[in-house]
Amino acid sequence: MSITKNAMLVELNIGSWTASRLDRGVSEEIDVSKNTKARAGNYRKNLLPDSKELDNIRKFVGNIRNWHYSQTIPWTDSGLRLLTLKQYVDYTSKVNTLMSEFDVMKRNFVTEYPNLISAAAFTLGDLFQRDEYPSQDEVGRKFYFNICYYPLSESGDFRVDVGNEALSELAESYEKNFSEKLNNAMADVWQRLHTTLKHLSDRLEVTESGDKKIFRDSLLENAHELCGLLSNLNVTNDPKLEDARRDLEQALLGITTKDLRESTLIRHDVHTRVQEIINKFTFYKQSGIDSRCNGQQPIVTGK
């Protein structure tokens, strides 16, 4: 099945000012005080050690990256990821909201920047050097948030004059690479499902003595969220993946965290059904032996 009509490539470029600077003078002082015979290390200082504004932006940037990874599938090492057409409208709507929030945080930081420098002068003491701080305009340009979309081509369009034989080899190489990327993309989706199932099974297990493990409310929240995502990320319409997704959805239907904490019977039933899903599919196969471990190419088959 062609996926070029129901998927595209998306690239996230986002970052913030590190506010970190190598202090060669201090590095040399440490080497001298420790009597080293060569440069043994480098001292990097935080130019704004008490800036909650900058810390909040950094956390926000990290959360955006994690959200982006959760909504897309890996495609290339350079950062391009697969975005399904089903995801596009919700994805772009969320991106626009996040961009607006990012811009507000950036403007507030740039406005407050001179005061933050003054505070750093007091905090850093002799380590403070005013010429290490960029201007307001310069520091504003160190915050960026861009999204780029690209079409997904199933066949390579090589418009080069290399001869028919070489052109055929290029096209064959592209198509092989495309197939490998698609397999790796779907392997990532299966890995997400497997990780969630294993975590559910581990947390909900009840020992023979009746001991129960503690779990957070996010255990069910994450599982329900994944069930919704899998409907959109199943770019190849893999029937086995849909079966596993539907089985998990049914296993959790109507179940609350309160039920799982208070009722051993419900907890045991959900655990059993989750384990059945794990056992129903061979997630990893190495040398003909089923091995549910990380680092191997998933080969998913229904038992």
Stockholm file with secondary structure:
# STOCKHOLM 1.0

chainA/1-303         MSITKNAMLVELNIGSWTASRLDRGVSEEIDVSKNTKARAGNYRKNLLPDSKELDNIRKFVGNIRNWHYSQTIPWTDSGLRLLTLKQYVDYTSKVNTLMSEFDVMKRNFVTEYPNLISAAAFTLGDLFQRDEYPSQDEVGRKFYFNICYYPLSESGDFRVDVGNEALSELAESYEKNFSEKLNNAMADVWQRLHTTLKHLSDRLEVTESGDKKIFRDSLLENAHELCGLLSNLNVTNDPKLEDARRDLEQALLGITTKDLRESTLIRHDVHTRVQEIINKFTFYKQSGIDSRCNGQQPIVTGK
#=GR chainA/1-303 SS CCCTTSEEEEEEEEECCCCEEECHHHHHHHHHHTTCSSCCCCCEEESSTTCHHHHHHHHHHHHHHHHHHHHSEECCTTSCEEEEHHHHHHHHHHHHHHHHHHHHHHHHHHHHHHHHHHHHHHHHGGGCCGGGSCCHHHHHTTCEEEEEEECCCSSCCCCCCSCHHHHHHHHHHHHHHHHHHHHHHHHHHHHHHHHHHHHHHHHHCBCTTCCBCCCCTHHHHHHHHHHHHHHHHCTTCCHHHHHHHHHHHHHHTTCCHHHHHHCHHHHHHHHHHHHHHHHHEEEEEETTEECCCTTSCEEEEEC
#=GC SS_cons         CCCTTSEEEEEEEEECCCCEEECHHHHHHHHHHTTCSSCCCCCEEESSTTCHHHHHHHHHHHHHHHHHHHHSEECCTTSCEEEEHHHHHHHHHHHHHHHHHHHHHHHHHHHHHHHHHHHHHHHHGGGCCGGGSCCHHHHHTTCEEEEEEECCCSSCCCCCCSCHHHHHHHHHHHHHHHHHHHHHHHHHHHHHHHHHHHHHHHHHCBCTTCCBCCCCTHHHHHHHHHHHHHHHHCTTCCHHHHHHHHHHHHHHTTCCHHHHHHCHHHHHHHHHHHHHHHHHEEEEEETTEECCCTTSCEEEEEC
//
